[in-house]
Amino acid sequence: MTMQLTGFRVPIGTRLQLSIIGADYKAQSVLGQLMGYRVDICLLVYILKKPAVVIPRDAIVAVRLGLQSAIIQFESVVDYVCEAPCLYLHVAYPVSVQIEQQQRKNPRF
């Protein structure tokens, strides 16, 4: 199912899994945390552990994040890579997201 990200009210601090496709076309998985966002502009994503490979600007990123009863996935592009005061990315705001509903016995909070 395709929807907009704004309808989900994703909380700041949500963990993200990013698959970054570099110049060699090999995907590198990186864990991140949502620092903030501006609707229709960008997401600010803090990288929890500095990856072994440099993250290039304009790299394609597949983002996956889990909410209480769904998993949200989307593809985007890295607009900026900032290294001070910590490593974080400006990721272009997604036009649409894919939602995968989870059937859990006990929802996560």
C-alpha positions, 0 to 999 in steps of 0.5 A, a space after each residue: 500500500 502506498 501512502 504519505 509519510 506525514 500521516 504517520 507522525 513518526 516520532 523523533 528518535 525512531 530507529 531507521 535501517 538505511 541501505 546505501 547504494 554507493 558508486 560500486 553499486 553494492 548496498 551497505 546497511 547502516 543504522 540511524 536515528 531520526 533527528 527531525 524532519 521538515 515536511 516536503 523538504 528533508 529528513 535529518 538522520 543521525 548515523 549511529 556508527 560511522 560506516 567503513 565506506 564514505 557515504 556519497 552525496 546523491 547516493 540512493 538510500 532505501 530506508 526502513 523503519 518500524 512503528 507499532 503495527 507497521 513497517 514503512 519503507 521508501 527510497 530517497 536520495 542523500 542531499 547532504 552529508 554532515 560530519 560536525 558535530 556528529 555524522 548525520 545525513 539530510 535525506 530528501 523527503 519521500 514522495 510516497 512510502 510503502 506500508 507493510 502491516 504487521 499482525 502482532 499479538 502484542 503491539 509495540 509501544 
